[in-house]
Amino acid sequence: MPAKPIDLGPLHFAKRGDAVAYLNDMLHRYDVGDRVGANDTVILRAALEHHPDAEAKKGCGITHFNVRTADFGTKCFWLNRTDGTTEKFSHRACIYGT
């Protein structure tokens, strides 16, 4: 099966697995409770566009991203909406659609 390339904002990945690895590395650069920096926010917004539930996840709009814990105590990206609500999302689902 040939590799499927993907673009995340200004970044191009020849293989989707490389994009997941990049996002994993990004996640692990942050501690729980940290707000995601401006450059990484550009990449996360672009990644979120590929999520199968992107519109529902974004809701009324995104103010910023941060890192919190999710199920089973694992670290996860969370988005913070303009109405004050938050939503976790899987960066793997952004890349693979599941």
N, C-alpha and C positions, 0 to 999 in steps of 0.2 A: 504494500500500500504506500503510495507516495506521500511525502511530508506535506502537511497543509500549512502554508504560511499565514501569519496574522500580523496586523498592524495595531499597535496601541499608541495612539497619539503620534508622536514623532519617532517612535521606535518600531523597527521592523524585525520580526522573528521568522526565520526560515521554517521553523518547526514549532508547533503549538506547545510541545513539551518544554522548549526553551523559554517561552513566554511564562509558563507556569513556574519554572525554576526562578525566573527573574522576580515574579510576584512573591514567591516563597521567600526569597532573599530579602525583598523589601519588607515583608511582614516581620521577619526576624530581626531587622534593624531597629525596630521600635519595641519599647516596653509596653506592657499593659497600661492603658490610660493615656498613652501619648497621642497627640494630634498629629496626623500625617502632614508632612511638609508640602509646600507649594508645588515643587517639581514632581513629587510622587503623586500628588492630587491629580495632576494632568493625566498621568498614566492610568490611575484608578478610574477616573471619569471615562476615559476611552475604553478601558476594559469592561466597565459596567454596561456600556452600549451593546456588548455581545451577550450579556446575560439573558437567558430565556424569559425572565420576568423583569426585564429592565424597567419598563414603565411603572409597574407596580412598586418596585424597589425605590425608584426615584421619587414617586409620589408627587407632592407639591413643589419639590425642588430640593437641592442639596446645598447645605451651607459648608460642610466640611466632612472629612473622614477621620476616624480614629481607630485605635486598636484596643479591643476589649477581649474578654473571654467569652467563649460560646459554649456549646454543648460539651460535656465531659471535661471542662476546664481548658480546652484548647484555645490558642490565640486566633483571632479572626478580625477581618476588617469590618467596621461598622460605618454606616453613613448616617449623618445627622441632617434632618430635613428642616426646611424653613419654618415649619409649624411646631418645632421642638421635639418631634418624634424621632426615634432611631430605628434602624433596621440593619441586621447583620446580612452579609452576603458572602457567598463562596467565590473566591477568585478562580477556583478550578471550574466552576460552572460558567464563569465569564468566558473561559477559553474553550471548554469542551461542550458547553451547552447543556450539561446535565447536573 
